[in-house]
Each structure stands twice: as C-alpha cells, then as structure tokens.
Amino acid sequence: MNSAGLVYVVSVEGFLYALSPDGAYRWSHGLTGMPVGGPAVDPAGNVYVATSAQRLYAFKPDGHLHWMQTVGARFASPPVWAEPGLIYYAARDRNLYSVATWGSSPQAHWLSRSANGTLASLGDGAVAVGVDAPEAQLFRRASAVARLELAEAVEQPLLGGKGHWFALTRAGLAAHDVATRAQVWAAPARRAGLSADERALVIEVDAALVWLEPSTGRELHRVQLTADTSGAAAVTNSGVALVPLMSGRLLVVEPARGHQALIALAPAPASLPAWSEASRRVTAAAGGDVLGIDLSEWVVPLRAEPDAGDGVPSDAAGGQGGSEARSPLVGETRCDPKEPRQISPDVGGEQPPSRGGA
C-alpha cells in the first residue's frame, strides 16, 4: 500500500495488480516468473517485485515499467525499501544486495551464512537479514553495522528500529536495545506484531493474544483464541490487533474495551493484512479475494451469531465477546489474471453497514 492508499497485490500466476482504496481495479502488469513474497513500496509510490525467474521489477505508481533487472542469483527474500533510497534483497549465494531506486547495478554484501528469507527494513536506513544461524545481520546505507546474537535462527522478519529491535525465534521473542544492541528482555512467543509507532506489541503464545509493553515485556492484556491463526497480527497505533485466521476470516480485537469482531473474507487461509493509519482501513486477502475494510467507524463489536466450529475469542479480563456480522467493507476485488474486475462490496448477500457504525 502506498501513501495515497493504492493497494498492490501479486498473484501466483505472475501478475502485479494495483487497486484503488475502494477496491476498484486500476492496472495490472504481467511478470516473468512467480512473485517471491510481496512487493516493496517506496515513499514516492514506486513498487518493486522480485520473481522466481531472477528478475527485479520497478513500476511507477501509474503502472508504467520504470526498469527491470535480471539478477545473477536466485532470490532468498522479497525486496524491501530503506533510506536513503535503496532496495535490498537477499539471494541464494549468501549475499545481501542493494540497488538504488533508479536502477543501479546490484551491490553485493557478503553474509557468510545462507539467508533464510527473513529480511526487514527497520527505519533510519537500517535493514536486518536472518541467516541459517542463531544471529541476525544488520546493515545501514549499504554497510554492515552489527550482528545480533540470538538463541536460534529468526523465523519472522525483525520488528522495530526506533528504540528496540524485536527478533522472533523458536525460543520466543527477544527485545534488543538499538543503542547498545544488548538483549533487554525475552518472552515465549509463536508470532509477533508491532504497530507503526512501536508503542503496541502483540504476540501469540499458548493459544492466546498477549499485549506487551515494548520496552519491558510486561504483560498488559491477554485474549484467549479459539480459532487457528494463519499469520502474525497487524497492529494499529491504538493497539487494535488484526489477526488472519485459517478459516479465511479476519479477527479484530481491541483489548482495552474488550471489542472483538470476526469478518468473513473467503473460504481459504487469510494472509497478513495491511493497515493504513491515515485512512483507518485494512486490506486483507484470502483465496484470491482482496478486501478493503473501513474501521474508522468501528466503536462497538459487530453483533451476530458466529458460525459453529469457528470460535470467537473471549477476553480473559471479562470483556465483550466478538461476533461475525455485516462486514464494514469498502470494496472487494478478485485478482483474476484473465479478466481483473471489481466485485460489488458485499459478502454472502450482506450489504456494508451505513455510515455511523457497525
């Protein structure tokens, strides 16, 4: 998603799609090879995609091809953008590569270990790459700056960058001070999500969502889960967790007031949603469908009886239970390589609620 709200989606058939904030089809572009992970977007709205055919694409916001490179080694990670204008990707030849956004030749940075596919942009020009060893290697402005010693190899791209770096391994989540690079706390965790302002941290552990104080690891809230998740939560600056589920639904949890909701997406595992603080909208995908959901008016739980067998979580502190009801959809699009089209914003015959709340 770019700063103007344009949503970029890649498909396994080898297409890049651009959708407007209301879900309308804007443009698409065929790719050679299957996409390697998701696209990267720079502040100017340019989008970058890596493919299995060892090609790195750069597209302008209007859909025109900016440049394309055939690289010398297979991609080990999707690309990420970092200041002051570099695209990074890890490759199968034990190198991290950087490319200027105008399309310079790739510059190699030796890793000494094989990259394991976890690459993250951490702000202030820093990127972190996970390797097949109990460490993460950090670079800033195309230069190696540090190695974080970890209990095991990282399993999820590092989070943070302002005050702390958060590394998830099989042993759990470890927080490291950015200034000293020392570990300051650790906690068991299966997955982790962090808000853009880095003030809200949510982990999944023991079939529960747990909100932690990022600087200390102190538990703030706990919400039990009764449905299987399919990925880490996206977290808003206000602490709302947006959790993809294996059932193809999106679980929305606001822990302080106990507000919870289930929103139907598609009968397939949901992928990690993308959240926009500016528009208060979340973009979610499942089973080839991409849906935009407006949460700006969500002030009370959506109320209806959930389907049997797809449990709605209960707040351990006694908050209100969630439910599945009319989804606050602003648009839905099926990414079909043969005929991309806009689908009317309704799910199962239910129309979005009127403005003023669900």
C-alpha positions as CSV (number, residue, x, y, z in Angstrom):
1,M,0.0,0.0,0.0
2,N,1.4,3.4,-0.9
3,S,0.9,6.8,0.8
4,A,-2.1,7.6,-1.5
5,G,-3.9,4.4,-0.5
6,L,-3.2,2.5,-3.7
7,V,-3.0,-1.2,-2.9
8,Y,-0.5,-3.5,-4.6
9,V,-1.2,-7.3,-4.9
10,V,0.8,-10.0,-6.5
11,S,-0.6,-13.4,-7.6
12,V,0.9,-16.8,-8.0
13,E,0.0,-16.7,-11.7
14,G,2.7,-13.9,-12.2
15,F,0.7,-10.7,-12.1
16,L,1.0,-7.4,-10.2
17,Y,-2.3,-5.6,-9.5
18,A,-2.9,-2.0,-8.4
19,L,-6.2,-1.4,-6.7
20,S,-7.7,1.9,-5.6
21,P,-8.6,2.5,-1.9
22,D,-12.2,1.5,-2.7
23,G,-11.1,-1.8,-4.3
24,A,-11.6,-0.7,-7.9
25,Y,-9.2,-2.2,-10.4
26,R,-6.6,0.4,-11.6
27,W,-4.0,-1.5,-13.6
28,S,-2.1,-4.8,-13.8
29,H,1.2,-6.0,-15.2
30,G,2.4,-9.4,-16.2
31,L,5.6,-10.7,-14.7
32,T,8.1,-13.3,-15.9
33,G,8.1,-16.0,-13.1
34,M,6.2,-16.3,-9.9
35,P,6.5,-13.4,-7.4
36,V,8.9,-14.0,-4.5
37,G,6.9,-12.8,-1.5
38,G,5.1,-9.4,-1.5
39,P,6.1,-6.2,-3.3
40,A,8.0,-3.3,-1.7
41,V,6.8,0.3,-2.0
42,D,8.9,3.4,-1.6
43,P,7.7,6.8,-0.4
44,A,7.2,8.0,-4.0
45,G,4.7,5.2,-4.6
46,N,7.0,3.1,-6.9
47,V,6.6,-0.6,-6.4
48,Y,9.3,-3.3,-6.6
49,V,8.7,-7.0,-7.2
50,A,11.1,-10.0,-7.3
51,T,10.3,-13.2,-9.3
52,S,11.4,-16.8,-9.5
53,A,12.9,-16.0,-12.9
54,Q,15.6,-13.9,-11.1
55,R,14.0,-10.6,-12.3
56,L,13.6,-7.5,-10.2
57,Y,10.9,-5.1,-11.5
58,A,10.3,-1.5,-10.6
59,F,7.0,0.1,-11.6
60,K,5.8,3.7,-11.3
61,P,2.5,4.4,-9.5
62,D,0.7,4.8,-12.8
63,G,1.7,1.2,-13.8
64,H,4.5,2.0,-16.3
65,L,7.6,-0.1,-16.1
66,H,10.4,2.0,-14.6
67,W,13.1,-0.6,-15.0
68,M,13.8,-4.3,-14.8
69,Q,16.9,-6.2,-14.0
70,T,17.9,-9.9,-14.4
71,V,19.9,-10.7,-11.3
72,G,22.7,-13.2,-11.1
73,A,21.4,-15.4,-8.2
74,R,18.0,-16.6,-7.1
75,F,16.1,-14.5,-4.6
76,A,16.1,-15.7,-1.0
77,S,13.7,-13.0,0.2
78,P,11.3,-10.4,-1.2
79,P,12.7,-6.9,-1.7
80,V,12.4,-4.2,0.9
81,W,12.9,-0.4,0.7
82,A,15.2,1.6,3.1
83,E,16.5,5.1,3.3
84,P,18.1,7.0,1.6
85,G,16.7,5.3,-1.5
86,L,17.8,1.7,-1.7
87,I,16.1,-1.6,-2.5
88,Y,17.6,-4.6,-0.7
89,Y,17.1,-8.3,-1.3
90,A,18.8,-11.4,0.0
91,A,20.0,-14.0,-2.5
92,R,20.8,-17.7,-2.5
93,D,24.5,-17.0,-3.0
94,R,25.0,-15.8,0.6
95,N,24.8,-12.2,-0.3
96,L,22.6,-9.3,0.6
97,Y,22.2,-7.0,-2.4
98,S,21.3,-3.3,-2.6
99,V,20.1,-1.4,-5.7
100,A,19.4,2.3,-6.0
101,T,15.8,3.1,-6.7
102,W,16.8,4.5,-10.1
103,G,18.0,1.0,-11.1
104,S,21.8,0.9,-10.4
105,S,23.7,-2.4,-10.7
106,P,23.3,-4.6,-7.6
107,Q,25.9,-4.1,-4.9
108,A,26.8,-7.3,-3.0
109,H,27.3,-7.5,0.8
110,W,28.7,-10.9,2.0
111,L,26.7,-12.6,4.7
112,S,28.9,-15.6,5.4
113,R,25.8,-17.6,6.1
114,S,22.8,-18.6,3.9
115,A,19.9,-16.1,4.2
116,N,16.7,-17.8,5.5
117,G,14.2,-15.4,3.8
118,T,13.6,-13.0,6.7
119,L,14.5,-9.5,5.6
120,A,13.2,-6.4,7.2
121,S,13.5,-2.6,6.9
122,L,13.9,-1.1,10.4
123,G,13.9,2.6,9.7
124,D,16.8,5.1,9.6
125,G,18.3,3.3,6.7
126,A,18.7,0.0,8.6
127,V,17.8,-3.5,7.3
128,A,18.1,-6.8,9.1
129,V,18.6,-10.2,7.4
130,G,18.1,-13.5,9.1
131,V,20.5,-16.3,8.3
132,D,20.8,-20.1,8.9
133,A,22.4,-19.4,12.3
134,P,21.4,-18.0,15.7
135,E,22.0,-14.4,14.6
136,A,20.6,-11.6,12.5
137,Q,22.9,-9.3,10.5
138,L,22.2,-5.6,10.3
139,F,23.2,-3.2,7.5
140,R,22.7,0.6,7.2
141,R,23.2,2.5,4.0
142,A,24.8,-0.5,2.3
143,S,27.3,-1.1,5.1
144,A,27.4,-3.9,7.7
145,V,26.9,-2.4,11.2
146,A,26.1,-5.2,13.6
147,R,25.3,-8.8,14.3
148,L,22.6,-9.7,16.9
149,E,23.3,-12.9,18.8
150,L,20.1,-14.9,19.2
151,A,19.0,-18.1,20.9
152,E,18.1,-19.6,17.5
153,A,17.7,-18.6,13.9
154,V,15.0,-15.9,13.3
155,E,11.6,-17.2,12.0
156,Q,10.0,-13.8,11.2
157,P,11.4,-10.6,9.9
158,L,12.7,-8.4,12.7
159,L,10.4,-5.7,14.0
160,G,11.1,-2.2,15.5
161,G,14.0,0.1,14.9
162,K,13.3,3.2,17.0
163,G,14.2,2.1,20.5
164,H,14.3,-1.7,20.2
165,W,14.7,-4.5,17.7
166,F,12.4,-7.5,18.2
167,A,13.6,-10.9,17.0
168,L,11.3,-13.9,16.9
169,T,12.9,-17.4,17.0
170,R,11.7,-20.8,18.1
171,A,12.8,-19.9,21.6
172,G,10.5,-16.9,21.6
173,L,10.7,-13.1,21.2
174,A,13.8,-11.2,22.2
175,A,14.0,-7.4,22.6
176,H,17.3,-5.7,21.9
177,D,18.3,-2.1,22.7
178,V,19.1,-0.3,19.4
179,A,21.8,1.8,21.0
180,T,23.7,-1.0,22.9
181,R,22.4,-4.0,20.9
182,A,22.1,-5.9,24.1
183,Q,19.1,-8.1,24.9
184,V,16.8,-6.4,27.4
185,W,14.1,-9.0,27.8
186,A,12.7,-12.1,26.3
187,A,9.3,-13.9,26.3
188,P,7.9,-17.1,24.8
189,A,6.1,-16.4,21.5
190,R,4.9,-18.1,18.4
191,R,4.3,-14.9,16.3
192,A,4.6,-11.2,16.9
193,G,3.2,-7.9,15.5
194,L,4.2,-4.3,16.2
195,S,2.4,-1.0,15.5
196,A,4.0,1.6,13.2
197,D,4.7,3.9,16.2
198,E,6.2,0.9,18.0
199,R,4.1,1.5,21.1
200,A,1.8,-1.6,20.7
201,L,3.3,-5.0,20.7
202,V,1.2,-8.2,20.3
203,I,2.4,-11.8,20.5
204,E,0.7,-15.1,20.0
205,V,1.5,-17.7,22.7
206,D,-0.3,-20.6,24.2
207,A,-3.4,-20.1,22.1
208,A,-3.7,-16.5,23.2
209,L,-3.0,-13.0,22.0
210,V,-0.9,-11.1,24.5
211,W,-0.2,-7.3,24.5
212,L,3.2,-6.5,25.9
213,E,4.9,-3.2,27.0
214,P,7.6,-3.0,24.3
215,S,10.4,-1.6,26.5
216,T,9.9,-4.0,29.4
217,G,8.0,-7.0,28.1
218,R,5.4,-6.5,30.8
219,E,2.0,-8.1,30.0
220,L,-0.8,-5.6,29.5
221,H,-3.7,-7.7,28.1
222,R,-4.5,-11.3,27.3
223,V,-7.2,-12.6,25.0
224,Q,-7.7,-16.3,24.5
225,L,-8.0,-17.7,21.0
226,T,-10.4,-20.4,20.0
227,A,-9.6,-20.4,16.2
228,D,-6.3,-21.2,14.5
229,T,-4.3,-18.2,13.1
230,S,-2.7,-18.2,9.7
231,G,-0.1,-15.5,10.4
232,A,1.1,-12.7,12.7
233,A,-1.2,-9.9,13.7
234,A,-1.1,-6.4,12.1
235,V,-1.3,-3.9,14.9
236,T,-2.7,-0.4,14.8
237,N,-1.2,2.5,16.8
238,S,-4.2,2.4,19.1
239,G,-3.4,-1.3,19.9
240,V,-6.1,-3.0,17.8
241,A,-4.9,-6.4,16.6
242,L,-5.9,-7.6,13.1
243,V,-5.4,-11.3,13.1
244,P,-5.7,-13.6,10.0
245,L,-7.3,-16.9,10.6
246,M,-7.0,-20.3,8.9
247,S,-10.8,-20.2,8.3
248,G,-10.4,-17.3,5.9
249,R,-11.6,-14.7,8.4
250,L,-10.1,-11.6,10.0
251,L,-10.3,-11.3,13.7
252,V,-10.3,-7.8,15.1
253,V,-9.6,-7.2,18.8
254,E,-9.5,-4.0,20.8
255,P,-8.2,-5.2,24.2
256,A,-8.8,-2.3,26.5
257,R,-12.6,-2.2,26.0
258,G,-13.0,-5.9,25.0
259,H,-14.3,-5.2,21.5
260,Q,-14.0,-8.1,19.1
261,A,-15.3,-9.0,15.7
262,L,-14.9,-11.7,13.0
263,I,-15.1,-10.5,9.4
264,A,-15.5,-13.1,6.7
265,L,-13.0,-12.9,3.8
266,A,-13.0,-16.1,1.8
267,P,-13.0,-19.9,2.4
268,A,-9.2,-20.1,2.5
269,P,-6.5,-19.1,4.9
270,A,-6.1,-15.4,5.3
271,S,-2.8,-13.7,4.7
272,L,-1.2,-10.9,6.7
273,P,-3.4,-7.8,6.5
274,A,-2.1,-4.4,5.6
275,W,-3.2,-1.5,7.8
276,S,-3.2,2.3,7.0
277,E,-3.2,4.7,9.9
278,A,-4.1,7.6,7.6
279,S,-7.3,6.1,6.2
280,R,-8.1,3.7,9.1
281,R,-8.6,1.0,6.6
282,V,-7.3,-2.6,6.5
283,T,-6.6,-4.5,3.3
284,A,-7.0,-8.3,3.7
285,A,-6.6,-11.2,1.3
286,A,-7.8,-14.8,1.2
287,G,-8.4,-17.3,-1.6
288,G,-7.7,-14.8,-4.4
289,D,-10.0,-12.2,-3.0
290,V,-8.7,-8.8,-1.8
291,L,-11.0,-6.8,0.5
292,G,-10.8,-3.3,1.9
293,I,-12.3,-2.8,5.4
294,D,-13.1,0.6,6.9
295,L,-12.6,0.5,10.7
296,S,-12.8,4.3,11.2
297,E,-16.4,4.0,12.5
298,W,-15.9,0.7,14.4
299,V,-16.7,1.7,18.0
300,V,-18.8,-1.3,19.2
301,P,-18.5,-5.0,18.4
302,L,-20.2,-6.3,15.3
303,R,-23.1,-8.4,16.7
304,A,-24.4,-11.6,15.2
305,E,-24.2,-15.3,15.9
306,P,-20.9,-16.8,14.8
307,D,-20.8,-20.0,12.8
308,A,-20.4,-23.1,14.8
309,G,-16.9,-24.5,14.7
310,D,-15.2,-21.2,14.2
311,G,-14.9,-20.0,17.8
312,V,-15.0,-16.3,18.7
313,P,-12.4,-15.5,21.3
314,S,-13.2,-14.5,24.8
315,D,-11.4,-11.8,26.8
316,A,-9.6,-13.2,29.8
317,A,-10.4,-10.0,31.6
318,G,-14.1,-10.4,31.0
319,G,-14.5,-8.1,28.0
320,Q,-17.2,-8.3,25.5
321,G,-17.2,-11.2,23.1
322,G,-16.9,-10.7,19.4
323,S,-19.0,-11.9,16.5
324,E,-19.4,-12.0,12.8
325,A,-21.8,-9.7,11.2
326,R,-22.2,-7.4,8.3
327,S,-18.6,-6.5,7.3
328,P,-17.7,-2.8,7.0
329,L,-16.3,-3.5,3.5
330,V,-15.4,-0.6,1.2
331,G,-14.7,-2.9,-1.7
332,E,-13.7,-6.4,-2.8
333,T,-11.7,-7.4,-5.8
334,R,-10.8,-10.8,-7.2
335,C,-7.4,-10.9,-8.8
336,D,-8.0,-12.9,-11.9
337,P,-5.2,-12.9,-14.4
338,K,-7.6,-13.4,-17.3
339,E,-10.0,-10.7,-16.5
340,P,-9.4,-8.5,-13.5
341,R,-12.6,-6.9,-12.3
342,Q,-14.2,-5.2,-9.5
343,I,-16.7,-7.1,-7.4
344,S,-19.5,-5.4,-5.5
345,P,-18.7,-4.8,-1.9
346,D,-20.9,-7.4,-0.3
347,V,-20.2,-10.8,1.2
348,G,-22.8,-13.5,1.2
349,G,-25.5,-11.1,0.2
350,E,-24.9,-8.8,3.2
351,Q,-24.5,-5.1,2.4
352,P,-22.0,-2.9,4.3
353,P,-23.5,-1.0,7.2
354,S,-24.5,2.6,6.8
355,R,-22.1,5.3,7.9
356,G,-22.1,5.8,11.6
357,G,-21.0,2.5,12.9
358,A,-21.4,-1.2,12.5
